Each structure stands twice: as C-alpha cells, then as structure tokens.
C-alpha cells in the first residue's frame, strides 16, 4: 500500500511530517505540530475529514509547539500560534487537545465575520435544524451527543453559522466536547458513539473528552440546513421536563447575548437575528436525568 491509499495512513504520514491541511466545514485549516497527543487525536477524531497534501492557502495557519526554555521539560507547557502570533498564555502539556480545539474556536469566533456566529450546538433532522443555546453547564453538548445517537445530523457543537445570503445554517461538524459527569452519561446512554481524546483539566480537576463526529455528518458538511427551532435548555438534577414558548423579542435578545459577532456586523447582524427569530419557534426547556428529554426532541418537528 502506498501513502495516500487509506485516510489513516495518509494522516499518519502527514502528522509525521508535522504539518497538514484539512477542510473542516467552510474553513481550511493548516496545522503544524509535533505533539504526539494532537497527532493521536487527529487520527481518531478527524479521520473522515478531507486532507489536502498539496494546498498552500488556508483560513487559519495554526502552530502548536513546546517552548524552548525549561518549560519544555519541567512542568511542560505548550504554545499556540496563529500566523506566528501567540494569542494565549502557555497551556499545560496535558491540555494539548483542548488547546487545539479551543484555539480553533477562538480563530473562527474572532475572524469569520463574513457570517453571523452564535454560540450554540446545532443538530438537524429532515432538513430542519435545532439550535441548542445555553450557558455552560446547561447540558447542550450532552444533548447534542445523545441526539446524534438518535439519528440527528451533527452540524456543530460550538457554532451556529448563519449564511447571510440564504439565512441557512452552515455545518462545521467537529468533535463534540464533553466534561465531568457528561462523559459517563454519553457512554451509558449512547454506547455506539466513539468517545476519546481524554485529558484532565488541572484548573478544574475535571476530566474532558471528545465524541468522534459521525462520518455521515462529515460527508455532508457542505450541505446547509434550514433553521427550525431554537431551544434554550437548562439542566437541573431531578427536574421534571417542562417546555415553555419564548416570545420573539426575548429570543432575539437571547440570540444577541450568545452571538460572537453580532455587534461587529451591525445592522446586518440585527437583520440575521430577526430572520432566525422569524423562521424558528423558540422554547425554554428545563429537564433532569433520563431519556424523556430525548423523546421530547423527537416531537418538536
């Protein structure tokens, strides 16, 4: 077998060289790194994404490496660079995978101002998308993973990307981030999903992991979806399931609060927020443990 005959072999070859170009949704990423943990993560979680060995242009040129001082060996750290600019303080070496994922989130949120960006998990069924919009600990990533296991297509765990021309949502089906007890919940209720990239966040003393994007979601990553429902979830232990409608005015305000670049886009951003509110029903969802909430999602369309 020659290099390039199989995605895993080609990926291993490129990572051994320390650089590769990868198409992820509407973006092309150029990554340079020699960090083994990141190489392993790409071999498991980015296997299905198109790689390009000959490309030279990219939206984001990312480099992750060890510092050249004593931090290379004593309490090892990692440095993140975008176009040779270092936007973050050094990260602990054991946080290599989150550093890449969070760093790429930062790149998109700070630079992709050709579209409206909203902090949300997005899944799709029968051509209609459901946006899960919530603060940390609201359970949106856990819900996103569990709905994937029920046949919903993953558009994103992090971004609702609203195309300004069509108003449709553009997919970017990257790995779904889990932390703490959510990891065991997903492994128990959705055993068919592949979970890996485990690490421990030393700042919070909390385990982290990532769900591998389903190959079908990656294959369809250039297939937009129409917005259908806005769901504002709130997880509370032992809480009974309760859903209530949200008026359009409150929905627009909540979307603006969770947008990365609404203020940068100005009137165009306001137009797109209003378009989303007009197209979608908006619902507040309170829920607790169990699968009742997943059955509820099966009824929203």
Secondary structure, 3 states (H helix, E strand, C coil): CCCCCCHHHHHHHHHHHCEEEEEECCEEEEEEECCHHHHHHHHHHCCCCCEECCCCCCCEEEEEECCCCHHHCCCCEEEEEECCECCCCCEEHHHHHHHHHHHHHHHHHHHCCCCEEEECEEEEECCEEEEECCCCCCCHHHHHHHHHHCCCEEEECCEEEECCCCCCEECCCCCEEEECHHHHHHHHHCCCCCEEEEEEECCCCEEEEEECCCHHHHHCCCCCEEEEEEEEEEECCCCCCEEEECCHHHHHHHHHHCECCHHHHCHHHHHHHHHHHHHCEEEEEEECCCCHHHHHHCCCC
